[in-house]
Amino acid sequence: MNVSARNAFKGQISALVDGAVNAEVELSLAGGDKIVAIVTEGSVKSLGLEVGKEAVAYVKAPWVMLLAGPQEAKFSARNQLSGKVSVLIKGGVNTEVGVTLAGGTIVYSVVTNEAVMELGLKEGSEATALIKASHVILGVPA
């Protein structure tokens, strides 16, 4: 299956916390990085989500916010993934930025060219990708 989401993180469900309406699902990636998703209990049942099951977390690049340098504040975004800028592809208005995490996973974001300049993003610089858990869409192999 092909999807338009730039970020597709394959992994294994390492934690699942059920709630009355929603569940929190933690996906462990091959390099040890983790992505957390909030999904409905209906999705837990229909997808057969359980600890140990393989899944894919999809996140569209425009949903990924970036911070430059070391984290100096706390944020409500459940996923705060720090690494180094490894990809910068500048377009007419926006730039695709790839942040490589410690485990080797690359998180892609699309931000304005102006934001890249204001944040001082360049290859090798420290950055943190912020992703709200509600912006993570989970899929499972058919």
Protein Blocks (a to p, Z undefined) as FASTA:
>chain_A
ZZfbfbdcddddfbdcddfkbccdddddfkopacdddddfklmmmnopaehiacdddddf
klpccdehjdfbdcfbfbacddddfbdcddfkbccdddddfkopacdddddfklmmmnop
aehiacdddddfklpccdddZZ
